[in-house]
Amino acid sequence: MAALTPATLNSTTLEAALLEILRLIADRQSSTTTNQQNRTIITQFTQNELTGVFTVGLSIPSTLSYGASGLVANATEVFS
């Protein structure tokens, strides 16, 4: 399982933490060591050079099931 320890993030806002997590996923996705199966989660990751706005496309495999509180989505592990 791809672990993420709390000390890994340096952000002070949720938005910045999300960008850090996306960068960590992109790094893992582009690594031949951690992504030997050549799997893709981030399908688009660009930044507008004028505005600084990031555009991100994701494809997260998951399973759906019904639980006590209703429909539950569980992400499927992609990177080990």
Jmol script that loads the backbone (N, CA, C; Angstrom):
load data "model"
ATOM      1  N   MET A   1       0.835  -1.175   0.000  1.00  0.00           N
ATOM      2  CA  MET A   1       0.000   0.000   0.000  1.00  0.00           C
ATOM      3  C   MET A   1       0.880   1.238   0.000  1.00  0.00           C
ATOM      4  N   ALA A   2       0.498   2.231  -0.744  1.00  0.00           N
ATOM      5  CA  ALA A   2       1.221   3.496  -0.796  1.00  0.00           C
ATOM      6  C   ALA A   2       0.876   4.309   0.436  1.00  0.00           C
ATOM      7  N   ALA A   3       1.824   4.452   1.336  1.00  0.00           N
ATOM      8  CA  ALA A   3       1.569   5.133   2.602  1.00  0.00           C
ATOM      9  C   ALA A   3       1.853   6.624   2.498  1.00  0.00           C
ATOM     10  N   LEU A   4       1.109   7.401   3.254  1.00  0.00           N
ATOM     11  CA  LEU A   4       1.319   8.839   3.347  1.00  0.00           C
ATOM     12  C   LEU A   4       1.305   9.193   4.822  1.00  0.00           C
ATOM     13  N   THR A   5       2.456   9.516   5.368  1.00  0.00           N
ATOM     14  CA  THR A   5       2.543   9.850   6.783  1.00  0.00           C
ATOM     15  C   THR A   5       2.215  11.319   6.994  1.00  0.00           C
ATOM     16  N   PRO A   6       1.631  11.689   8.151  1.00  0.00           N
ATOM     17  CA  PRO A   6       1.272  13.078   8.403  1.00  0.00           C
ATOM     18  C   PRO A   6       2.448  14.040   8.274  1.00  0.00           C
ATOM     19  N   ALA A   7       3.635  13.602   8.613  1.00  0.00           N
ATOM     20  CA  ALA A   7       4.807  14.483   8.543  1.00  0.00           C
ATOM     21  C   ALA A   7       5.229  14.765   7.097  1.00  0.00           C
ATOM     22  N   THR A   8       4.646  14.059   6.138  1.00  0.00           N
ATOM     23  CA  THR A   8       5.005  14.233   4.743  1.00  0.00           C
ATOM     24  C   THR A   8       4.510  15.559   4.185  1.00  0.00           C
ATOM     25  N   LEU A   9       3.379  16.046   4.686  1.00  0.00           N
ATOM     26  CA  LEU A   9       2.780  17.270   4.162  1.00  0.00           C
ATOM     27  C   LEU A   9       3.279  18.499   4.915  1.00  0.00           C
ATOM     28  N   ASN A  10       3.535  19.561   4.173  1.00  0.00           N
ATOM     29  CA  ASN A  10       4.003  20.805   4.765  1.00  0.00           C
ATOM     30  C   ASN A  10       2.965  21.912   4.703  1.00  0.00           C
ATOM     31  N   SER A  11       1.816  21.645   4.136  1.00  0.00           N
ATOM     32  CA  SER A  11       0.806  22.664   3.883  1.00  0.00           C
ATOM     33  C   SER A  11       0.105  23.119   5.154  1.00  0.00           C
ATOM     34  N   THR A  12      -0.407  24.339   5.085  1.00  0.00           N
ATOM     35  CA  THR A  12      -1.189  24.874   6.199  1.00  0.00           C
ATOM     36  C   THR A  12      -2.655  25.056   5.827  1.00  0.00           C
ATOM     37  N   THR A  13      -3.015  24.777   4.573  1.00  0.00           N
ATOM     38  CA  THR A  13      -4.415  24.853   4.145  1.00  0.00           C
ATOM     39  C   THR A  13      -4.792  23.549   3.455  1.00  0.00           C
ATOM     40  N   LEU A  14      -6.077  23.266   3.399  1.00  0.00           N
ATOM     41  CA  LEU A  14      -6.548  22.052   2.726  1.00  0.00           C
ATOM     42  C   LEU A  14      -6.235  22.092   1.238  1.00  0.00           C
ATOM     43  N   GLU A  15      -6.379  23.270   0.632  1.00  0.00           N
ATOM     44  CA  GLU A  15      -6.129  23.403  -0.799  1.00  0.00           C
ATOM     45  C   GLU A  15      -4.666  23.104  -1.127  1.00  0.00           C
ATOM     46  N   ALA A  16      -3.759  23.642  -0.329  1.00  0.00           N
ATOM     47  CA  ALA A  16      -2.337  23.397  -0.551  1.00  0.00           C
ATOM     48  C   ALA A  16      -1.991  21.931  -0.292  1.00  0.00           C
ATOM     49  N   ALA A  17      -2.622  21.323   0.705  1.00  0.00           N
ATOM     50  CA  ALA A  17      -2.389  19.903   0.992  1.00  0.00           C
ATOM     51  C   ALA A  17      -2.855  19.048  -0.179  1.00  0.00           C
ATOM     52  N   LEU A  18      -3.988  19.417  -0.776  1.00  0.00           N
ATOM     53  CA  LEU A  18      -4.476  18.679  -1.937  1.00  0.00           C
ATOM     54  C   LEU A  18      -3.471  18.747  -3.086  1.00  0.00           C
ATOM     55  N   LEU A  19      -2.916  19.923  -3.332  1.00  0.00           N
ATOM     56  CA  LEU A  19      -1.902  20.048  -4.383  1.00  0.00           C
ATOM     57  C   LEU A  19      -0.667  19.217  -4.063  1.00  0.00           C
ATOM     58  N   GLU A  20      -0.272  19.186  -2.794  1.00  0.00           N
ATOM     59  CA  GLU A  20       0.879  18.353  -2.401  1.00  0.00           C
ATOM     60  C   GLU A  20       0.589  16.877  -2.637  1.00  0.00           C
ATOM     61  N   ILE A  21      -0.609  16.431  -2.266  1.00  0.00           N
ATOM     62  CA  ILE A  21      -0.978  15.023  -2.460  1.00  0.00           C
ATOM     63  C   ILE A  21      -1.005  14.680  -3.939  1.00  0.00           C
ATOM     64  N   LEU A  22      -1.554  15.575  -4.752  1.00  0.00           N
ATOM     65  CA  LEU A  22      -1.574  15.338  -6.196  1.00  0.00           C
ATOM     66  C   LEU A  22      -0.156  15.250  -6.745  1.00  0.00           C
ATOM     67  N   ARG A  23       0.739  16.085  -6.271  1.00  0.00           N
ATOM     68  CA  ARG A  23       2.140  16.035  -6.712  1.00  0.00           C
ATOM     69  C   ARG A  23       2.774  14.709  -6.292  1.00  0.00           C
ATOM     70  N   LEU A  24       2.485  14.229  -5.084  1.00  0.00           N
ATOM     71  CA  LEU A  24       3.015  12.939  -4.626  1.00  0.00           C
ATOM     72  C   LEU A  24       2.506  11.799  -5.504  1.00  0.00           C
ATOM     73  N   ILE A  25       1.221  11.854  -5.860  1.00  0.00           N
ATOM     74  CA  ILE A  25       0.659  10.830  -6.752  1.00  0.00           C
ATOM     75  C   ILE A  25       1.318  10.905  -8.121  1.00  0.00           C
ATOM     76  N   ALA A  26       1.479  12.115  -8.644  1.00  0.00           N
ATOM     77  CA  ALA A  26       2.110  12.274  -9.960  1.00  0.00           C
ATOM     78  C   ALA A  26       3.540  11.745  -9.947  1.00  0.00           C
ATOM     79  N   ASP A  27       4.270  12.005  -8.866  1.00  0.00           N
ATOM     80  CA  ASP A  27       5.645  11.493  -8.756  1.00  0.00           C
ATOM     81  C   ASP A  27       5.660   9.970  -8.724  1.00  0.00           C
ATOM     82  N   ARG A  28       4.760   9.383  -7.956  1.00  0.00           N
ATOM     83  CA  ARG A  28       4.682   7.919  -7.864  1.00  0.00           C
ATOM     84  C   ARG A  28       4.251   7.325  -9.197  1.00  0.00           C
ATOM     85  N   GLN A  29       3.322   7.989  -9.856  1.00  0.00           N
ATOM     86  CA  GLN A  29       2.808   7.510 -11.139  1.00  0.00           C
ATOM     87  C   GLN A  29       3.885   7.517 -12.211  1.00  0.00           C
ATOM     88  N   SER A  30       4.793   8.482 -12.182  1.00  0.00           N
ATOM     89  CA  SER A  30       5.825   8.584 -13.219  1.00  0.00           C
ATOM     90  C   SER A  30       7.080   7.776 -12.899  1.00  0.00           C
ATOM     91  N   SER A  31       7.116   7.142 -11.728  1.00  0.00           N
ATOM     92  CA  SER A  31       8.284   6.355 -11.322  1.00  0.00           C
ATOM     93  C   SER A  31       8.230   4.944 -11.894  1.00  0.00           C
ATOM     94  N   THR A  32       9.339   4.483 -12.442  1.00  0.00           N
ATOM     95  CA  THR A  32       9.399   3.102 -12.929  1.00  0.00           C
ATOM     96  C   THR A  32       9.591   2.116 -11.782  1.00  0.00           C
ATOM     97  N   THR A  33       9.946   2.600 -10.594  1.00  0.00           N
ATOM     98  CA  THR A  33      10.111   1.740  -9.428  1.00  0.00           C
ATOM     99  C   THR A  33       8.775   1.470  -8.746  1.00  0.00           C
ATOM    100  N   THR A  34       7.974   2.520  -8.535  1.00  0.00           N
ATOM    101  CA  THR A  34       6.710   2.359  -7.815  1.00  0.00           C
ATOM    102  C   THR A  34       5.521   2.126  -8.726  1.00  0.00           C
ATOM    103  N   ASN A  35       5.704   2.269 -10.024  1.00  0.00           N
ATOM    104  CA  ASN A  35       4.600   2.070 -10.969  1.00  0.00           C
ATOM    105  C   ASN A  35       5.042   1.169 -12.119  1.00  0.00           C
ATOM    106  N   GLN A  36       5.451  -0.020 -11.765  1.00  0.00           N
ATOM    107  CA  GLN A  36       5.947  -0.960 -12.771  1.00  0.00           C
ATOM    108  C   GLN A  36       4.846  -1.429 -13.711  1.00  0.00           C
ATOM    109  N   GLN A  37       3.577  -1.349 -13.282  1.00  0.00           N
ATOM    110  CA  GLN A  37       2.466  -1.764 -14.130  1.00  0.00           C
ATOM    111  C   GLN A  37       2.008  -0.631 -15.048  1.00  0.00           C
ATOM    112  N   ASN A  38       2.632   0.536 -14.943  1.00  0.00           N
ATOM    113  CA  ASN A  38       2.304   1.701 -15.766  1.00  0.00           C
ATOM    114  C   ASN A  38       0.836   2.115 -15.618  1.00  0.00           C
ATOM    115  N   ARG A  39       0.381   2.207 -14.368  1.00  0.00           N
ATOM    116  CA  ARG A  39      -0.995   2.582 -14.080  1.00  0.00           C
ATOM    117  C   ARG A  39      -1.130   4.100 -14.028  1.00  0.00           C
ATOM    118  N   THR A  40      -2.326   4.588 -14.338  1.00  0.00           N
ATOM    119  CA  THR A  40      -2.557   6.027 -14.402  1.00  0.00           C
ATOM    120  C   THR A  40      -3.750   6.412 -13.551  1.00  0.00           C
ATOM    121  N   ILE A  41      -3.565   7.384 -12.676  1.00  0.00           N
ATOM    122  CA  ILE A  41      -4.656   7.977 -11.912  1.00  0.00           C
ATOM    123  C   ILE A  41      -4.854   9.413 -12.376  1.00  0.00           C
ATOM    124  N   ILE A  42      -3.762  10.165 -12.452  1.00  0.00           N
ATOM    125  CA  ILE A  42      -3.832  11.551 -12.900  1.00  0.00           C
ATOM    126  C   ILE A  42      -3.723  11.569 -14.416  1.00  0.00           C
ATOM    127  N   THR A  43      -4.803  11.966 -15.066  1.00  0.00           N
ATOM    128  CA  THR A  43      -4.836  11.961 -16.525  1.00  0.00           C
ATOM    129  C   THR A  43      -4.493  13.330 -17.105  1.00  0.00           C
ATOM    130  N   GLN A  44      -4.560  14.365 -16.280  1.00  0.00           N
ATOM    131  CA  GLN A  44      -4.208  15.721 -16.703  1.00  0.00           C
ATOM    132  C   GLN A  44      -3.738  16.485 -15.479  1.00  0.00           C
ATOM    133  N   PHE A  45      -2.640  17.238 -15.600  1.00  0.00           N
ATOM    134  CA  PHE A  45      -2.119  18.023 -14.485  1.00  0.00           C
ATOM    135  C   PHE A  45      -1.351  19.194 -15.084  1.00  0.00           C
ATOM    136  N   THR A  46      -2.020  20.322 -15.245  1.00  0.00           N
ATOM    137  CA  THR A  46      -1.386  21.494 -15.842  1.00  0.00           C
ATOM    138  C   THR A  46      -1.623  22.718 -14.971  1.00  0.00           C
ATOM    139  N   GLN A  47      -0.762  23.706 -15.149  1.00  0.00           N
ATOM    140  CA  GLN A  47      -0.908  24.968 -14.428  1.00  0.00           C
ATOM    141  C   GLN A  47      -0.879  26.120 -15.422  1.00  0.00           C
ATOM    142  N   ASN A  48      -1.842  27.021 -15.315  1.00  0.00           N
ATOM    143  CA  ASN A  48      -1.880  28.210 -16.142  1.00  0.00           C
ATOM    144  C   ASN A  48      -0.785  29.148 -15.656  1.00  0.00           C
ATOM    145  N   GLU A  49       0.145  29.483 -16.535  1.00  0.00           N
ATOM    146  CA  GLU A  49       1.295  30.297 -16.139  1.00  0.00           C
ATOM    147  C   GLU A  49       0.912  31.731 -15.792  1.00  0.00           C
ATOM    148  N   LEU A  50      -0.205  32.210 -16.292  1.00  0.00           N
ATOM    149  CA  LEU A  50      -0.628  33.587 -15.994  1.00  0.00           C
ATOM    150  C   LEU A  50      -1.407  33.694 -14.690  1.00  0.00           C
ATOM    151  N   THR A  51      -2.333  32.766 -14.476  1.00  0.00           N
ATOM    152  CA  THR A  51      -3.199  32.839 -13.294  1.00  0.00           C
ATOM    153  C   THR A  51      -2.730  31.957 -12.144  1.00  0.00           C
ATOM    154  N   GLY A  52      -1.894  30.947 -12.428  1.00  0.00           N
ATOM    155  CA  GLY A  52      -1.459  30.006 -11.395  1.00  0.00           C
ATOM    156  C   GLY A  52      -2.464  28.895 -11.128  1.00  0.00           C
ATOM    157  N   VAL A  53      -3.593  28.909 -11.814  1.00  0.00           N
ATOM    158  CA  VAL A  53      -4.649  27.921 -11.588  1.00  0.00           C
ATOM    159  C   VAL A  53      -4.221  26.556 -12.112  1.00  0.00           C
ATOM    160  N   PHE A  54      -4.410  25.520 -11.283  1.00  0.00           N
ATOM    161  CA  PHE A  54      -4.133  24.146 -11.686  1.00  0.00           C
ATOM    162  C   PHE A  54      -5.394  23.519 -12.257  1.00  0.00           C
ATOM    163  N   THR A  55      -5.238  22.707 -13.290  1.00  0.00           N
ATOM    164  CA  THR A  55      -6.316  21.896 -13.839  1.00  0.00           C
ATOM    165  C   THR A  55      -5.872  20.443 -13.719  1.00  0.00           C
ATOM    166  N   VAL A  56      -6.710  19.652 -13.067  1.00  0.00           N
ATOM    167  CA  VAL A  56      -6.353  18.261 -12.791  1.00  0.00           C
ATOM    168  C   VAL A  56      -7.489  17.354 -13.233  1.00  0.00           C
ATOM    169  N   GLY A  57      -7.134  16.275 -13.938  1.00  0.00           N
ATOM    170  CA  GLY A  57      -8.090  15.239 -14.298  1.00  0.00           C
ATOM    171  C   GLY A  57      -7.694  13.956 -13.590  1.00  0.00           C
ATOM    172  N   LEU A  58      -8.648  13.295 -12.946  1.00  0.00           N
ATOM    173  CA  LEU A  58      -8.366  12.074 -12.191  1.00  0.00           C
ATOM    174  C   LEU A  58      -9.239  10.922 -12.673  1.00  0.00           C
ATOM    175  N   SER A  59      -8.690   9.738 -12.583  1.00  0.00           N
ATOM    176  CA  SER A  59      -9.428   8.518 -12.842  1.00  0.00           C
ATOM    177  C   SER A  59      -9.083   7.558 -11.706  1.00  0.00           C
ATOM    178  N   ILE A  60      -9.979   7.448 -10.725  1.00  0.00           N
ATOM    179  CA  ILE A  60      -9.698   6.657  -9.523  1.00  0.00           C
ATOM    180  C   ILE A  60     -10.563   5.397  -9.542  1.00  0.00           C
ATOM    181  N   PRO A  61      -9.932   4.223  -9.693  1.00  0.00           N
ATOM    182  CA  PRO A  61     -10.713   2.987  -9.661  1.00  0.00           C
ATOM    183  C   PRO A  61     -11.312   2.776  -8.265  1.00  0.00           C
ATOM    184  N   SER A  62     -12.557   2.353  -8.217  1.00  0.00           N
ATOM    185  CA  SER A  62     -13.200   2.150  -6.929  1.00  0.00           C
ATOM    186  C   SER A  62     -14.276   1.082  -7.040  1.00  0.00           C
ATOM    187  N   THR A  63     -14.731   0.657  -5.892  1.00  0.00           N
ATOM    188  CA  THR A  63     -15.848  -0.274  -5.824  1.00  0.00           C
ATOM    189  C   THR A  63     -16.973   0.403  -5.058  1.00  0.00           C
ATOM    190  N   LEU A  64     -18.187   0.089  -5.414  1.00  0.00           N
ATOM    191  CA  LEU A  64     -19.353   0.632  -4.725  1.00  0.00           C
ATOM    192  C   LEU A  64     -20.056  -0.483  -3.976  1.00  0.00           C
ATOM    193  N   SER A  65     -20.495  -0.170  -2.755  1.00  0.00           N
ATOM    194  CA  SER A  65     -21.253  -1.135  -1.968  1.00  0.00           C
ATOM    195  C   SER A  65     -22.256  -0.369  -1.108  1.00  0.00           C
ATOM    196  N   TYR A  66     -23.212  -1.087  -0.591  1.00  0.00           N
ATOM    197  CA  TYR A  66     -24.199  -0.484   0.296  1.00  0.00           C
ATOM    198  C   TYR A  66     -23.855  -0.830   1.723  1.00  0.00           C
ATOM    199  N   GLY A  67     -23.842   0.185   2.581  1.00  0.00           N
ATOM    200  CA  GLY A  67     -23.575  -0.008   3.993  1.00  0.00           C
ATOM    201  C   GLY A  67     -24.726   0.535   4.812  1.00  0.00           C
ATOM    202  N   ALA A  68     -24.541   0.585   6.107  1.00  0.00           N
ATOM    203  CA  ALA A  68     -25.590   1.055   7.015  1.00  0.00           C
ATOM    204  C   ALA A  68     -25.988   2.498   6.735  1.00  0.00           C
ATOM    205  N   SER A  69     -25.031   3.313   6.263  1.00  0.00           N
ATOM    206  CA  SER A  69     -25.320   4.727   6.002  1.00  0.00           C
ATOM    207  C   SER A  69     -25.625   5.000   4.530  1.00  0.00           C
ATOM    208  N   GLY A  70     -25.756   3.965   3.727  1.00  0.00           N
ATOM    209  CA  GLY A  70     -26.071   4.145   2.315  1.00  0.00           C
ATOM    210  C   GLY A  70     -24.951   3.668   1.416  1.00  0.00           C
ATOM    211  N   LEU A  71     -24.842   4.292   0.260  1.00  0.00           N
ATOM    212  CA  LEU A  71     -23.848   3.904  -0.735  1.00  0.00           C
ATOM    213  C   LEU A  71     -22.445   4.302  -0.279  1.00  0.00           C
ATOM    214  N   VAL A  72     -21.509   3.374  -0.378  1.00  0.00           N
ATOM    215  CA  VAL A  72     -20.130   3.602   0.053  1.00  0.00           C
ATOM    216  C   VAL A  72     -19.200   3.350  -1.128  1.00  0.00           C
ATOM    217  N   ALA A  73     -18.306   4.298  -1.396  1.00  0.00           N
ATOM    218  CA  ALA A  73     -17.295   4.137  -2.442  1.00  0.00           C
ATOM    219  C   ALA A  73     -15.947   3.882  -1.785  1.00  0.00           C
ATOM    220  N   ASN A  74     -15.283   2.829  -2.191  1.00  0.00           N
ATOM    221  CA  ASN A  74     -13.961   2.490  -1.679  1.00  0.00           C
ATOM    222  C   ASN A  74     -12.971   2.520  -2.829  1.00  0.00           C
ATOM    223  N   ALA A  75     -11.943   3.360  -2.695  1.00  0.00           N
ATOM    224  CA  ALA A  75     -10.924   3.441  -3.729  1.00  0.00           C
ATOM    225  C   ALA A  75     -10.129   2.155  -3.769  1.00  0.00           C
ATOM    226  N   THR A  76      -9.819   1.703  -4.964  1.00  0.00           N
ATOM    227  CA  THR A  76      -9.002   0.514  -5.165  1.00  0.00           C
ATOM    228  C   THR A  76      -7.538   0.919  -5.134  1.00  0.00           C
ATOM    229  N   GLU A  77      -6.722   0.141  -4.426  1.00  0.00           N
ATOM    230  CA  GLU A  77      -5.300   0.453  -4.359  1.00  0.00           C
ATOM    231  C   GLU A  77      -4.680   0.261  -5.749  1.00  0.00           C
ATOM    232  N   VAL A  78      -3.953   1.271  -6.184  1.00  0.00           N
ATOM    233  CA  VAL A  78      -3.327   1.236  -7.501  1.00  0.00           C
ATOM    234  C   VAL A  78      -1.828   1.047  -7.385  1.00  0.00           C
ATOM    235  N   PHE A  79      -1.201   1.789  -6.485  1.00  0.00           N
ATOM    236  CA  PHE A  79       0.248   1.723  -6.301  1.00  0.00           C
ATOM    237  C   PHE A  79       0.562   0.975  -5.020  1.00  0.00           C
ATOM    238  N   SER A  80       1.594   0.152  -5.083  1.00  0.00           N
ATOM    239  CA  SER A  80       1.984  -0.579  -3.868  1.00  0.00           C
ATOM    240  C   SER A  80       3.325  -0.107  -3.373  1.00  0.00           C
TER     241      SER A  80
END
end "model"
wireframe off; spacefill off
backbone 0.3
color backbone group
